Amino acid sequence: MVTFQVNDMTCGHCASTISRAIAGVDKAARLDIRIDQKLVRVSSTAPAAELAEAIRDAGYTSRELADAPVQAAAAPAKSGCGCGCGPAKAVPVDAAQAAAPAGRGCCG
């Protein structure tokens, strides 16, 4: 496994272009691309230098990193009562409306 920092990879199109470039070197390569972290991890039998050259030929600048674990993407913030259907605290819409009972979500 080799990890590349690709700082000029900014979107899904960039990731797709890099994927195709690496597939041109090794069709069986497995990729883990993290656009938000600007990381491309490649599991391949091809030499890292060939993979880096393919990324460069595709128009991107890559730097090989010491193989360190990739941080998991942050989980999206959950909202609601836990079921994802409303705000965490049931708040009355107006003064005449009662709040939902404590410990219960908006769906029951």
N, CA, C and O atoms as CSV, one atom per row, in Angstrom:
chain,resi,resn,atom,element,x,y,z
A,1,MET,N,N,0.865,-1.171,0.000
A,1,MET,CA,C,0.000,0.000,0.000
A,1,MET,C,C,0.905,1.225,0.000
A,1,MET,O,O,1.860,1.314,0.772
A,2,VAL,N,N,0.587,2.157,-0.876
A,2,VAL,CA,C,1.317,3.412,-0.937
A,2,VAL,C,C,0.305,4.553,-0.851
A,2,VAL,O,O,-0.789,4.466,-1.409
A,3,THR,N,N,0.678,5.614,-0.153
A,3,THR,CA,C,-0.209,6.764,0.025
A,3,THR,C,C,0.445,7.987,-0.593
A,3,THR,O,O,1.623,8.267,-0.374
A,4,PHE,N,N,-0.356,8.712,-1.377
A,4,PHE,CA,C,0.109,9.941,-1.998
A,4,PHE,C,C,-0.703,11.119,-1.490
A,4,PHE,O,O,-1.921,11.018,-1.344
A,5,GLN,N,N,-0.047,12.224,-1.224
A,5,GLN,CA,C,-0.701,13.499,-0.936
A,5,GLN,C,C,-0.835,14.184,-2.294
A,5,GLN,O,O,0.159,14.404,-2.986
A,6,VAL,N,N,-2.070,14.519,-2.671
A,6,VAL,CA,C,-2.327,15.171,-3.952
A,6,VAL,C,C,-3.085,16.460,-3.651
A,6,VAL,O,O,-4.315,16.490,-3.686
A,7,ASN,N,N,-2.342,17.521,-3.357
A,7,ASN,CA,C,-2.954,18.769,-2.911
A,7,ASN,C,C,-3.792,19.465,-3.973
A,7,ASN,O,O,-4.662,20.268,-3.637
A,8,ASP,N,N,-3.549,19.174,-5.248
A,8,ASP,CA,C,-4.353,19.826,-6.283
A,8,ASP,C,C,-5.548,18.973,-6.709
A,8,ASP,O,O,-6.177,19.274,-7.724
A,9,MET,N,N,-5.875,17.926,-5.967
A,9,MET,CA,C,-7.094,17.145,-6.178
A,9,MET,C,C,-8.201,17.814,-5.372
A,9,MET,O,O,-8.160,17.820,-4.142
A,10,THR,N,N,-9.182,18.375,-6.060
A,10,THR,CA,C,-10.193,19.173,-5.365
A,10,THR,C,C,-11.624,18.669,-5.502
A,10,THR,O,O,-12.517,19.155,-4.807
A,11,CYS,N,N,-11.857,17.698,-6.393
A,11,CYS,CA,C,-13.251,17.309,-6.630
A,11,CYS,C,C,-13.338,15.870,-7.131
A,11,CYS,O,O,-12.323,15.197,-7.311
A,12,GLY,N,N,-14.537,15.426,-7.347
A,12,GLY,CA,C,-14.772,14.079,-7.853
A,12,GLY,C,C,-14.184,13.867,-9.242
A,12,GLY,O,O,-13.722,12.772,-9.561
A,13,HIS,N,N,-14.200,14.900,-10.061
A,13,HIS,CA,C,-13.607,14.784,-11.396
A,13,HIS,C,C,-12.111,14.513,-11.280
A,13,HIS,O,O,-11.574,13.669,-11.996
A,14,CYS,N,N,-11.444,15.221,-10.386
A,14,CYS,CA,C,-10.013,14.997,-10.152
A,14,CYS,C,C,-9.781,13.548,-9.714
A,14,CYS,O,O,-8.890,12.874,-10.232
A,15,ALA,N,N,-10.574,13.081,-8.773
A,15,ALA,CA,C,-10.432,11.720,-8.259
A,15,ALA,C,C,-10.641,10.699,-9.370
A,15,ALA,O,O,-9.923,9.702,-9.442
A,16,SER,N,N,-11.613,10.940,-10.227
A,16,SER,CA,C,-11.886,10.043,-11.344
A,16,SER,C,C,-10.715,10.016,-12.328
A,16,SER,O,O,-10.338,8.954,-12.824
A,17,THR,N,N,-10.150,11.179,-12.601
A,17,THR,CA,C,-9.003,11.266,-13.507
A,17,THR,C,C,-7.814,10.503,-12.940
A,17,THR,O,O,-7.131,9.782,-13.668
A,18,ILE,N,N,-7.566,10.660,-11.652
A,18,ILE,CA,C,-6.463,9.954,-10.999
A,18,ILE,C,C,-6.725,8.449,-11.000
A,18,ILE,O,O,-5.806,7.660,-11.216
A,19,SER,N,N,-7.961,8.053,-10.761
A,19,SER,CA,C,-8.315,6.621,-10.784
A,19,SER,C,C,-8.033,6.009,-12.147
A,19,SER,O,O,-7.467,4.920,-12.243
A,20,ARG,N,N,-8.432,6.714,-13.200
A,20,ARG,CA,C,-8.185,6.204,-14.554
A,20,ARG,C,C,-6.689,6.131,-14.849
A,20,ARG,O,O,-6.222,5.191,-15.492
A,21,ALA,N,N,-5.944,7.123,-14.377
A,21,ALA,CA,C,-4.495,7.129,-14.606
A,21,ALA,C,C,-3.839,5.930,-13.930
A,21,ALA,O,O,-2.969,5.284,-14.514
A,22,ILE,N,N,-4.251,5.633,-12.710
A,22,ILE,CA,C,-3.674,4.494,-11.989
A,22,ILE,C,C,-4.106,3.177,-12.627
A,22,ILE,O,O,-3.323,2.228,-12.684
A,23,ALA,N,N,-5.345,3.115,-13.106
A,23,ALA,CA,C,-5.819,1.918,-13.793
A,23,ALA,C,C,-5.010,1.665,-15.059
A,23,ALA,O,O,-4.869,0.518,-15.483
A,24,GLY,N,N,-4.479,2.722,-15.665
A,24,GLY,CA,C,-3.632,2.568,-16.836
A,24,GLY,C,C,-2.314,1.875,-16.510
A,24,GLY,O,O,-1.687,1.278,-17.386
A,25,VAL,N,N,-1.900,1.956,-15.263
A,25,VAL,CA,C,-0.667,1.294,-14.814
A,25,VAL,C,C,-0.987,-0.103,-14.289
A,25,VAL,O,O,-0.263,-1.058,-14.568
A,26,ASP,N,N,-2.080,-0.217,-13.522
A,26,ASP,CA,C,-2.469,-1.491,-12.915
A,26,ASP,C,C,-3.982,-1.541,-12.803
A,26,ASP,O,O,-4.571,-0.913,-11.923
A,27,LYS,N,N,-4.613,-2.302,-13.711
A,27,LYS,CA,C,-6.082,-2.394,-13.720
A,27,LYS,C,C,-6.634,-3.040,-12.453
A,27,LYS,O,O,-7.792,-2.816,-12.098
A,28,ALA,N,N,-5.824,-3.832,-11.774
A,28,ALA,CA,C,-6.272,-4.517,-10.558
A,28,ALA,C,C,-6.008,-3.703,-9.295
A,28,ALA,O,O,-6.307,-4.166,-8.194
A,29,ALA,N,N,-5.458,-2.507,-9.431
A,29,ALA,CA,C,-5.150,-1.684,-8.257
A,29,ALA,C,C,-6.429,-1.346,-7.504
A,29,ALA,O,O,-7.478,-1.114,-8.104
A,30,ARG,N,N,-6.321,-1.323,-6.179
A,30,ARG,CA,C,-7.437,-0.910,-5.320
A,30,ARG,C,C,-7.104,0.466,-4.780
A,30,ARG,O,O,-5.985,0.709,-4.328
A,31,LEU,N,N,-8.073,1.365,-4.828
A,31,LEU,CA,C,-7.841,2.739,-4.404
A,31,LEU,C,C,-8.757,3.136,-3.262
A,31,LEU,O,O,-9.899,2.686,-3.168
A,32,ASP,N,N,-8.232,3.979,-2.408
A,32,ASP,CA,C,-9.002,4.639,-1.361
A,32,ASP,C,C,-8.675,6.118,-1.518
A,32,ASP,O,O,-7.598,6.575,-1.133
A,33,ILE,N,N,-9.618,6.855,-2.087
A,33,ILE,CA,C,-9.386,8.273,-2.369
A,33,ILE,C,C,-10.189,9.108,-1.386
A,33,ILE,O,O,-11.403,8.940,-1.261
A,34,ARG,N,N,-9.509,10.004,-0.692
A,34,ARG,CA,C,-10.134,10.910,0.272
A,34,ARG,C,C,-9.936,12.335,-0.233
A,34,ARG,O,O,-8.908,12.958,0.031
A,35,ILE,N,N,-10.920,12.843,-0.957
A,35,ILE,CA,C,-10.807,14.178,-1.548
A,35,ILE,C,C,-10.622,15.232,-0.469
A,35,ILE,O,O,-9.789,16.127,-0.612
A,36,ASP,N,N,-11.392,15.135,0.612
A,36,ASP,CA,C,-11.319,16.141,1.672
A,36,ASP,C,C,-9.949,16.168,2.350
A,36,ASP,O,O,-9.521,17.218,2.828
A,37,GLN,N,N,-9.264,15.039,2.396
A,37,GLN,CA,C,-7.936,14.966,3.008
A,37,GLN,C,C,-6.834,15.054,1.960
A,37,GLN,O,O,-5.651,15.135,2.293
A,38,LYS,N,N,-7.238,15.039,0.680
A,38,LYS,CA,C,-6.302,15.116,-0.453
A,38,LYS,C,C,-5.327,13.944,-0.458
A,38,LYS,O,O,-4.139,14.102,-0.737
A,39,LEU,N,N,-5.864,12.753,-0.138
A,39,LEU,CA,C,-5.059,11.545,-0.078
A,39,LEU,C,C,-5.532,10.510,-1.084
A,39,LEU,O,O,-6.730,10.346,-1.316
A,40,VAL,N,N,-4.573,9.817,-1.673
A,40,VAL,CA,C,-4.854,8.700,-2.569
A,40,VAL,C,C,-4.032,7.523,-2.064
A,40,VAL,O,O,-2.802,7.559,-2.095
A,41,ARG,N,N,-4.712,6.480,-1.598
A,41,ARG,CA,C,-4.030,5.261,-1.151
A,41,ARG,C,C,-4.229,4.218,-2.235
A,41,ARG,O,O,-5.342,4.012,-2.720
A,42,VAL,N,N,-3.145,3.567,-2.608
A,42,VAL,CA,C,-3.191,2.600,-3.693
A,42,VAL,C,C,-2.602,1.281,-3.223
A,42,VAL,O,O,-1.487,1.228,-2.705
A,43,SER,N,N,-3.362,0.232,-3.412
A,43,SER,CA,C,-2.869,-1.119,-3.170
A,43,SER,C,C,-2.629,-1.720,-4.547
A,43,SER,O,O,-3.573,-1.996,-5.288
A,44,SER,N,N,-1.344,-1.923,-4.887
A,44,SER,CA,C,-0.983,-2.337,-6.233
A,44,SER,C,C,0.339,-3.080,-6.204
A,44,SER,O,O,1.144,-2.923,-5.286
A,45,THR,N,N,0.541,-3.887,-7.224
A,45,THR,CA,C,1.831,-4.549,-7.387
A,45,THR,C,C,2.801,-3.672,-8.174
A,45,THR,O,O,3.991,-3.977,-8.252
A,46,ALA,N,N,2.297,-2.587,-8.754
A,46,ALA,CA,C,3.149,-1.671,-9.518
A,46,ALA,C,C,4.031,-0.868,-8.564
A,46,ALA,O,O,3.623,-0.577,-7.440
A,47,PRO,N,N,5.221,-0.512,-8.999
A,47,PRO,CA,C,6.108,0.310,-8.165
A,47,PRO,C,C,5.503,1.692,-7.905
A,47,PRO,O,O,4.818,2.251,-8.761
A,48,ALA,N,N,5.762,2.225,-6.730
A,48,ALA,CA,C,5.237,3.537,-6.354
A,48,ALA,C,C,5.656,4.611,-7.353
A,48,ALA,O,O,4.887,5.528,-7.638
A,49,ALA,N,N,6.857,4.503,-7.879
A,49,ALA,CA,C,7.339,5.501,-8.841
A,49,ALA,C,C,6.478,5.524,-10.099
A,49,ALA,O,O,6.222,6.592,-10.655
A,50,GLU,N,N,6.028,4.355,-10.553
A,50,GLU,CA,C,5.155,4.299,-11.736
A,50,GLU,C,C,3.790,4.903,-11.431
A,50,GLU,O,O,3.214,5.601,-12.267
A,51,LEU,N,N,3.276,4.636,-10.240
A,51,LEU,CA,C,1.979,5.198,-9.849
A,51,LEU,C,C,2.077,6.722,-9.759
A,51,LEU,O,O,1.193,7.439,-10.228
A,52,ALA,N,N,3.164,7.207,-9.152
A,52,ALA,CA,C,3.364,8.658,-9.029
A,52,ALA,C,C,3.481,9.298,-10.414
A,52,ALA,O,O,2.959,10.389,-10.644
A,53,GLU,N,N,4.162,8.621,-11.324
A,53,GLU,CA,C,4.311,9.147,-12.683
A,53,GLU,C,C,2.956,9.215,-13.386
A,53,GLU,O,O,2.679,10.170,-14.112
A,54,ALA,N,N,2.118,8.210,-13.173
A,54,ALA,CA,C,0.782,8.210,-13.775
A,54,ALA,C,C,-0.048,9.376,-13.252
A,54,ALA,O,O,-0.764,10.024,-14.016
A,55,ILE,N,N,0.045,9.643,-11.959
A,55,ILE,CA,C,-0.674,10.779,-11.372
A,55,ILE,C,C,-0.145,12.084,-11.962
A,55,ILE,O,O,-0.923,12.977,-12.298
A,56,ARG,N,N,1.158,12.192,-12.086
A,56,ARG,CA,C,1.784,13.388,-12.653
A,56,ARG,C,C,1.375,13.566,-14.120
A,56,ARG,O,O,1.064,14.678,-14.545
A,57,ASP,N,N,1.373,12.472,-14.895
A,57,ASP,CA,C,0.979,12.545,-16.304
A,57,ASP,C,C,-0.488,12.937,-16.469
A,57,ASP,O,O,-0.881,13.485,-17.499
A,58,ALA,N,N,-1.285,12.653,-15.453
A,58,ALA,CA,C,-2.700,13.042,-15.484
A,58,ALA,C,C,-2.882,14.519,-15.153
A,58,ALA,O,O,-3.987,15.050,-15.267
A,59,GLY,N,N,-1.802,15.186,-14.744
A,59,GLY,CA,C,-1.861,16.622,-14.496
A,59,GLY,C,C,-1.874,17.024,-13.032
A,59,GLY,O,O,-2.182,18.171,-12.707
A,60,TYR,N,N,-1.543,16.097,-12.149
A,60,TYR,CA,C,-1.588,16.378,-10.714
A,60,TYR,C,C,-0.211,16.225,-10.088
A,60,TYR,O,O,0.642,15.493,-10.590
A,61,THR,N,N,-0.017,16.920,-8.999
A,61,THR,CA,C,1.233,16.857,-8.266
A,61,THR,C,C,1.035,15.939,-7.066
A,61,THR,O,O,0.144,16.162,-6.245
A,62,SER,N,N,1.862,14.913,-6.968
A,62,SER,CA,C,1.716,13.987,-5.847
A,62,SER,C,C,3.022,13.906,-5.071
A,62,SER,O,O,4.113,14.115,-5.601
A,63,ARG,N,N,2.859,13.595,-3.804
A,63,ARG,CA,C,4.006,13.391,-2.926
A,63,ARG,C,C,3.732,12.118,-2.144
A,63,ARG,O,O,2.700,11.997,-1.484
A,64,GLU,N,N,4.654,11.169,-2.218
A,64,GLU,CA,C,4.478,9.917,-1.499
A,64,GLU,C,C,4.661,10.161,-0.011
A,64,GLU,O,O,5.606,10.827,0.411
A,65,LEU,N,N,3.752,9.618,0.773
A,65,LEU,CA,C,3.810,9.754,2.228
A,65,LEU,C,C,4.226,8.432,2.846
A,65,LEU,O,O,4.017,7.364,2.270
A,66,ALA,N,N,4.819,8.521,4.025
A,66,ALA,CA,C,5.058,7.309,4.798
A,66,ALA,C,C,3.699,6.704,5.063
A,66,ALA,O,O,2.763,7.416,5.425
A,67,ASP,N,N,3.577,5.420,4.890
A,67,ASP,CA,C,2.261,4.786,4.993
A,67,ASP,C,C,1.721,4.882,6.412
A,67,ASP,O,O,2.100,4.116,7.299
A,68,ALA,N,N,0.837,5.833,6.596
A,68,ALA,CA,C,0.204,6.053,7.894
A,68,ALA,C,C,-1.285,5.796,7.737
A,68,ALA,O,O,-1.815,5.905,6.631
A,69,PRO,N,N,-1.955,5.463,8.800
A,69,PRO,CA,C,-3.393,5.227,8.696
A,69,PRO,C,C,-4.121,6.491,8.264
A,69,PRO,O,O,-3.791,7.595,8.699
A,70,VAL,N,N,-5.106,6.315,7.408
A,70,VAL,CA,C,-5.925,7.424,6.948
A,70,VAL,C,C,-7.029,7.644,7.970
A,70,VAL,O,O,-7.672,6.694,8.416
A,71,GLN,N,N,-7.244,8.899,8.336
A,71,GLN,CA,C,-8.294,9.203,9.302
A,71,GLN,C,C,-9.642,8.940,8.665
A,71,GLN,O,O,-9.865,9.245,7.493
A,72,ALA,N,N,-10.525,8.376,9.445
A,72,ALA,CA,C,-11.875,8.157,8.958
A,72,ALA,C,C,-12.542,9.501,8.757
A,72,ALA,O,O,-12.298,10.451,9.502
A,73,ALA,N,N,-13.384,9.568,7.747
A,73,ALA,CA,C,-14.123,10.799,7.515
A,73,ALA,C,C,-15.035,11.046,8.708
A,73,ALA,O,O,-15.604,10.114,9.277
A,74,ALA,N,N,-15.162,12.285,9.069
A,74,ALA,CA,C,-16.008,12.633,10.210
A,74,ALA,C,C,-17.453,12.263,9.901
A,74,ALA,O,O,-17.956,12.531,8.810
A,75,ALA,N,N,-18.100,11.653,10.859
A,75,ALA,CA,C,-19.499,11.290,10.689
A,75,ALA,C,C,-20.341,12.559,10.655
A,75,ALA,O,O,-20.070,13.509,11.390
A,76,PRO,N,N,-21.354,12.573,9.809
A,76,PRO,CA,C,-22.194,13.763,9.781
A,76,PRO,C,C,-22.869,13.973,11.127
A,76,PRO,O,O,-23.231,13.017,11.813
A,77,ALA,N,N,-23.030,15.209,11.485
A,77,ALA,CA,C,-23.656,15.531,12.762
A,77,ALA,C,C,-25.093,15.030,12.756
A,77,ALA,O,O,-25.848,15.273,11.814
A,78,LYS,N,N,-25.451,14.339,13.803
A,78,LYS,CA,C,-26.817,13.839,13.899
A,78,LYS,C,C,-27.694,14.922,14.490
A,78,LYS,O,O,-27.288,15.690,15.362
A,79,SER,N,N,-28.894,14.951,13.989
A,79,SER,CA,C,-29.842,15.886,14.562
A,79,SER,C,C,-31.048,15.097,15.024
A,79,SER,O,O,-31.249,13.946,14.638
A,80,GLY,N,N,-31.817,15.719,15.830
A,80,GLY,CA,C,-33.057,15.094,16.252
A,80,GLY,C,C,-32.921,14.252,17.495
A,80,GLY,O,O,-31.929,14.330,18.220
A,81,CYS,N,N,-33.921,13.460,17.722
A,81,CYS,CA,C,-34.026,12.665,18.929
A,81,CYS,C,C,-33.217,11.391,18.845
A,81,CYS,O,O,-33.261,10.565,19.757
A,82,GLY,N,N,-32.489,11.224,17.777
A,82,GLY,CA,C,-31.742,10.007,17.584
A,82,GLY,C,C,-32.256,9.246,16.378
A,82,GLY,O,O,-31.561,8.387,15.834
A,83,CYS,N,N,-33.461,9.557,15.964
A,83,CYS,CA,C,-34.011,8.891,14.787
A,83,CYS,C,C,-33.778,9.734,13.542
A,83,CYS,O,O,-34.097,9.297,12.436
A,84,GLY,N,N,-33.230,10.930,13.701
A,84,GLY,CA,C,-32.919,11.787,12.566
A,84,GLY,C,C,-34.091,12.599,12.049
A,84,GLY,O,O,-34.027,13.134,10.942
A,85,CYS,N,N,-35.155,12.701,12.821
A,85,CYS,CA,C,-36.355,13.340,12.298
A,85,CYS,C,C,-36.633,14.741,12.841
A,85,CYS,O,O,-37.572,15.384,12.371
A,86,GLY,N,N,-35.891,15.224,13.773
A,86,GLY,CA,C,-36.195,16.552,14.301
A,86,GLY,C,C,-35.099,17.077,15.188
A,86,GLY,O,O,-34.064,16.428,15.342
A,87,PRO,N,N,-35.303,18.247,15.780
A,87,PRO,CA,C,-34.273,18.828,16.627
A,87,PRO,C,C,-34.044,17.998,17.889
A,87,PRO,O,O,-34.947,17.302,18.354
A,88,ALA,N,N,-32.847,18.074,18.431
A,88,ALA,CA,C,-32.479,17.277,19.599
A,88,ALA,C,C,-33.366,17.585,20.798
A,88,ALA,O,O,-33.729,16.674,21.542
A,89,LYS,N,N,-33.712,18.820,20.995
A,89,LYS,CA,C,-34.615,19.194,22.075
A,89,LYS,C,C,-35.918,19.639,21.444
A,89,LYS,O,O,-35.940,20.540,20.605
A,90,ALA,N,N,-36.984,19.013,21.845
A,90,ALA,CA,C,-38.277,19.407,21.313
A,90,ALA,C,C,-38.635,20.763,21.892
A,90,ALA,O,O,-38.826,20.906,23.100
A,91,VAL,N,N,-38.723,21.732,21.040
A,91,VAL,CA,C,-39.013,23.092,21.459
A,91,VAL,C,C,-40.367,23.472,20.886
A,91,VAL,O,O,-40.622,23.215,19.709
A,92,PRO,N,N,-41.241,24.075,21.677
A,92,PRO,CA,C,-42.535,24.473,21.134
A,92,PRO,C,C,-42.359,25.501,20.028
A,92,PRO,O,O,-41.488,26.368,20.095
A,93,VAL,N,N,-43.209,25.388,19.003
A,93,VAL,CA,C,-43.178,26.336,17.894
A,93,VAL,C,C,-43.691,27.684,18.369
A,93,VAL,O,O,-43.159,28.728,17.990
A,94,ASP,N,N,-44.719,27.662,19.195
A,94,ASP,CA,C,-45.209,28.910,19.769
A,94,ASP,C,C,-45.530,28.690,21.243
A,94,ASP,O,O,-45.498,27.555,21.718
A,95,ALA,N,N,-45.831,29.731,21.952
A,95,ALA,CA,C,-46.037,29.655,23.396
A,95,ALA,C,C,-47.219,28.771,23.772
A,95,ALA,O,O,-47.243,28.227,24.876
A,96,ALA,N,N,-48.185,28.613,22.898
A,96,ALA,CA,C,-49.375,27.824,23.207
A,96,ALA,C,C,-49.145,26.329,23.007
A,96,ALA,O,O,-49.953,25.516,23.455
A,97,GLN,N,N,-48.068,25.963,22.348
A,97,GLN,CA,C,-47.797,24.560,22.086
A,97,GLN,C,C,-46.931,23.972,23.172
A,97,GLN,O,O,-45.965,24.608,23.593
A,98,ALA,N,N,-47.241,22.791,23.635
A,98,ALA,CA,C,-46.432,22.119,24.671
A,98,ALA,C,C,-45.249,21.432,24.024
A,98,ALA,O,O,-45.336,20.961,22.890
A,99,ALA,N,N,-44.147,21.377,24.746
A,99,ALA,CA,C,-42.968,20.669,24.259
A,99,ALA,C,C,-43.212,19.177,24.355
A,99,ALA,O,O,-44.047,18.736,25.145
A,100,ALA,N,N,-42.498,18.394,23.566
A,100,ALA,CA,C,-42.625,16.937,23.625
A,100,ALA,C,C,-42.122,16.447,24.973
A,100,ALA,O,O,-41.221,17.062,25.544
A,101,PRO,N,N,-42.667,15.372,25.496
A,101,PRO,CA,C,-42.216,14.846,26.782
A,101,PRO,C,C,-40.718,14.496,26.725
A,101,PRO,O,O,-40.212,14.091,25.678
A,102,ALA,N,N,-40.028,14.651,27.835
A,102,ALA,CA,C,-38.604,14.350,27.920
A,102,ALA,C,C,-38.369,12.870,27.600
A,102,ALA,O,O,-39.150,12.003,27.992
A,103,GLY,N,N,-37.272,12.602,26.878
A,103,GLY,CA,C,-36.914,11.226,26.573
A,103,GLY,C,C,-37.639,10.654,25.375
A,103,GLY,O,O,-37.399,9.504,25.008
A,104,ARG,N,N,-38.500,11.408,24.767
A,104,ARG,CA,C,-39.219,10.924,23.594
A,104,ARG,C,C,-38.901,11.809,22.416
A,104,ARG,O,O,-38.814,13.030,22.552
A,105,GLY,N,N,-38.730,11.212,21.283
A,105,GLY,CA,C,-38.491,11.961,20.055
A,105,GLY,C,C,-39.784,12.376,19.419
A,105,GLY,O,O,-40.865,12.122,19.950
A,106,CYS,N,N,-39.676,12.991,18.324
A,106,CYS,CA,C,-40.850,13.499,17.635
A,106,CYS,C,C,-41.645,12.380,16.966
A,106,CYS,O,O,-42.774,12.597,16.526
A,107,CYS,N,N,-41.055,11.175,16.887
A,107,CYS,CA,C,-41.772,10.092,16.232
A,107,CYS,C,C,-42.292,9.058,17.227
A,107,CYS,O,O,-42.694,7.965,16.826
A,108,GLY,N,N,-42.290,9.378,18.481
A,108,GLY,CA,C,-42.928,8.474,19.395
A,108,GLY,C,C,-42.065,8.072,20.495
A,108,GLY,O,O,-42.481,7.297,21.356
